Amino acid sequence: MNTIANIDDFRKLAKHRLPKIFFDYIDGGSFSETTLLRNHSDFQKWKLTQRVLRIKEMPRLDTEFLGATHGLPFMLGPVGFLGLYHRNGEVHTAKAAKKKGVPFCLSTFSLKSLGVICREVGGSIHFQLYMDRNKSFVEHLLQAAFEAEIDTLYLTVDTSVTSVREKDVRNGFRALTKLNIKLFLAMIQKPGWCLDMLRSGSLRVEAVSNYPEFGKGILEQASKLSSRLDHSLTWEDFKWLRKKWKKKLVLKGILSSNDALKAKDLGADAIIISNHGGRQLDYATSTIAALPEIRKTVGKEYCVMIDGGFRRGSEIVMALGLGADGVLLGRGYAFALAANGERGVEQAIEILSNEISITLKLMGLRSVKELQSLGRECVKAY
Ligand SMILES: Cc1cc2nc3c(=O)[nH]c(=O)nc-3n(C[C@H](O)[C@H](O)[C@H](O)COP(=O)(O)O)c2cc1C
């Protein structure tokens, strides 16, 4: 195993281990990939304030977000098909998250069901919902979440149509419904991954395996699930969900102040500023650029989370200083999982928490709380 110095090293290892079609699926963004790039390059528009000779001890990282206190200011966000990047990927991720004390949000597009993850692993598990056109199927997912005693549900709303990721088009990813010769040839070029997957047995989306209309096997089920997303979703559907789901409800995919305010007014308990990791609206703003204005609009007390491009502790510190309550990781941990399974996800969490500690200490800050209360004194436009 090569030495891992930072999160980007996991990306290199994942590229080495995964069939190209799956690596590109994780890595890519929509159309020109401008928003994907902006999510990274816009961090450079800010500078962190260095202050010296202030604190002796290492800073405290405990942070409050989504109505609870967590040991670290970040969590693992919803990423589809983790079980394809590593055998039992969802279970490994949940175990690493539990061990490190960070929440993990399971995607609708998961191989393992919510019930299995909660029963076999536990910890702080959240669930991300994509609205299916068939509301009775949505009700079934809500019931499963309720039975698994999930207290935080995310509704993802930035997918009113599935955008085009051109790498996926070239690789034939979008058209995949069953194993074909192109996929077979791509897979056998990565024997380590193939052996790992063979040990999984037959792959399927457990949440829909009792529904014959989704077909059989992971490829067909995934394709049916995507094709059934409700592309006509409006605020009325959000109101419907708000009535059905009495526990915490988070709206994921907010990028403008008006939408943030509307989410708050209609009873969302929190929002996630997100552009789906640059995979949806190309030429949209980066999330870090959208954060200050959104925070100003919704006020100090409302819970505002953010994701998009976070690969460094310093970037997480920046977002917390600019008004985020907490940060969600996407590709950062997905690559670590692909590279090194459960241990990879643990390492990714360790690397980021170490980077956050060092950054806060060099900024002369005692804690994440102090950073959040000083806010813009600590993070200034460059
Ligand atoms: C491979 C992949 C699959 C994803 N699947 C989902 C999903 O099922 N549900 C969802 O709400 N967001 C999904 N996302 C978006 C992430 O939750 C998150 O918004 C994004 O990855 C953050 O950007 P980052 O990857 O640069 O950290 C996915 C992202 C990637 C890269």
The ligand as a Tripos MOL2 file, in Angstrom:
@<TRIPOS>MOLECULE
LIG
   31    33     1     0     0
SMALL
NO_CHARGES

@<TRIPOS>ATOM
      1 C1        -20.5830    9.0050   -7.2420 C.3       1 LIG1
      2 C2        -21.5240    9.9440   -6.5810 C.ar      1 LIG1
      3 C3        -22.8040    9.5110   -6.2500 C.ar      1 LIG1
      4 C4        -23.6780   10.3770   -5.6120 C.ar      1 LIG1
      5 N1        -24.9020    9.9160   -5.2260 N.ar      1 LIG1
      6 C5        -25.7440   10.7290   -4.5580 C.ar      1 LIG1
      7 C6        -26.9870   10.2360   -4.0930 C.ar      1 LIG1
      8 O1        -27.3230    9.0750   -4.2740 O.2       1 LIG1
      9 N2        -27.7960   11.1010   -3.4370 N.ar      1 LIG1
     10 C7        -27.4560   12.4190   -3.2110 C.ar      1 LIG1
     11 O2        -28.2200   13.1720   -2.6070 O.2       1 LIG1
     12 N3        -26.2700   12.8930   -3.6280 N.ar      1 LIG1
     13 C8        -25.4040   12.0980   -4.2720 C.ar      1 LIG1
     14 N4        -24.1950   12.5700   -4.6700 N.ar      1 LIG1
     15 C9        -23.8070   13.9530   -4.3350 C.3       1 LIG1
     16 C10       -23.1080   14.0010   -2.9760 C.3       1 LIG1
     17 O3        -24.0010   13.7750   -1.9160 O.3       1 LIG1
     18 C11       -22.4660   15.3750   -2.7450 C.3       1 LIG1
     19 O4        -23.4350   16.3770   -2.9380 O.3       1 LIG1
     20 C12       -21.2460   15.6520   -3.5950 C.3       1 LIG1
     21 O5        -20.5310   14.4770   -3.8410 O.3       1 LIG1
     22 C13       -20.3390   16.6690   -2.8940 C.3       1 LIG1
     23 O6        -19.2310   16.9930   -3.6860 O.3       1 LIG1
     24 P1        -17.8010   16.2970   -3.5100 P.3       1 LIG1
     25 O7        -17.9300   14.9230   -4.0690 O.co2     1 LIG1
     26 O8        -16.9120   17.1640   -4.3040 O.co2     1 LIG1
     27 O9        -17.4650   16.2690   -2.0490 O.co2     1 LIG1
     28 C14       -23.2930   11.7190   -5.3230 C.ar      1 LIG1
     29 C15       -22.0060   12.1360   -5.6560 C.ar      1 LIG1
     30 C16       -21.1220   11.2660   -6.2690 C.ar      1 LIG1
     31 C17       -19.7380   11.7490   -6.5800 C.3       1 LIG1
@<TRIPOS>BOND
     1     1     2 1
     2     2     3 ar
     3     2    30 ar
     4     3     4 ar
     5     4     5 ar
     6     4    28 ar
     7     5     6 ar
     8     6     7 ar
     9     6    13 1
    10     7     8 2
    11     7     9 ar
    12     9    10 ar
    13    10    11 2
    14    10    12 ar
    15    12    13 ar
    16    13    14 ar
    17    14    15 1
    18    14    28 ar
    19    15    16 1
    20    16    17 1
    21    16    18 1
    22    18    19 1
    23    18    20 1
    24    20    21 1
    25    20    22 1
    26    22    23 1
    27    23    24 1
    28    24    25 2
    29    24    26 1
    30    24    27 1
    31    28    29 ar
    32    29    30 ar
    33    30    31 1
@<TRIPOS>SUBSTRUCTURE
     1 LIG1         1 GROUP 0 **** ****
